[in-house]
Amino acid sequence: AVILAIRWWALGHLAEAGGSAALRVRAAIALSAMNGVTHALALGFFPFLPEFERALQSMVMIAMCAGAVATTAGYMPVLLAYLLPVLVPLSALWAVSPGIAQSGWIETFTAVLTALFGVLLVALGRDAFRLFRESFDIRLQHKAALEQAEAANRAKTRFLASASHDLRQPIHT
């Protein structure tokens, strides 16, 4: 909770912090990685948990990873800074953990599914960022079109005022 509060506060103040955009992006990546590592520390309990609690812990970790797609707008460096420290150890722990089945196929299958879900989250992140970028570009186009329309409206108003003045001049004379 403390790391999330620090991350929330720091990300909220990055724009005000000044510095180059690259520096602010590196700070966002570092905050995301710190958040991912902190969440991954909970996996230290994984080997000592029964299978049911491992599954619950895995669901919570995977849900947080899915939420990271939205909170990072799919920006890949920031998204991967969170996903990798969480999903790689989670998948590895499932692959090497002793479990309920003698053959271990459940654990292996869960490890593979966890890794595949990570790949899916990366693809979803790529799509989310593309949509974010497109909506940003559309907003910029709308702003430019609005500025053009306002400039045209001002020009029309000046022209009509000038034409009205020029038409009234001979009548007054």
Residue pairs with C-beta under 8 A, 6 or more apart in sequence:
3 34
3 35
3 38
4 35
6 31
7 31
7 32
7 34
7 35
10 27
10 31
11 28
11 31
14 24
14 27
14 28
15 24
17 24
17 27
25 77
25 78
28 78
29 77
29 78
29 81
30 81
32 68
32 72
32 78
32 79
32 81
32 82
33 81
33 82
33 85
35 82
36 81
36 82
36 83
36 84
36 85
36 86
37 85
39 61
39 64
39 85
39 86
40 85
40 86
40 89
40 90
42 57
42 61
43 57
43 61
43 89
43 90
43 93
45 57
46 54
46 57
46 90
46 93
46 97
47 93
47 97
49 57
51 99
51 100
54 94
54 97
58 90
58 94
58 110
58 114
61 86
61 87
61 90
62 87
62 90
62 114
62 117
64 86
65 82
65 83
65 86
65 87
65 117
65 118
65 121
66 121
68 79
68 82
68 83
68 121
69 79
69 121
69 124
69 125
69 128
70 128
72 78
72 79
72 82
72 125
73 128
73 129
73 132
74 124
74 125
74 126
74 127
74 128
74 129
74 130
74 131
74 132
75 125
75 129
75 132
76 122
76 125
76 126
76 129
79 121
79 122
79 125
80 122
83 118
83 121
83 122
87 114
87 115
87 117
87 118
87 121
88 118
90 114
91 111
91 112
91 114
91 115
91 118
92 111
94 107
94 108
94 110
94 111
94 114
95 107
95 108
95 111
97 107
98 104
98 107
99 106
99 107
100 106
101 107
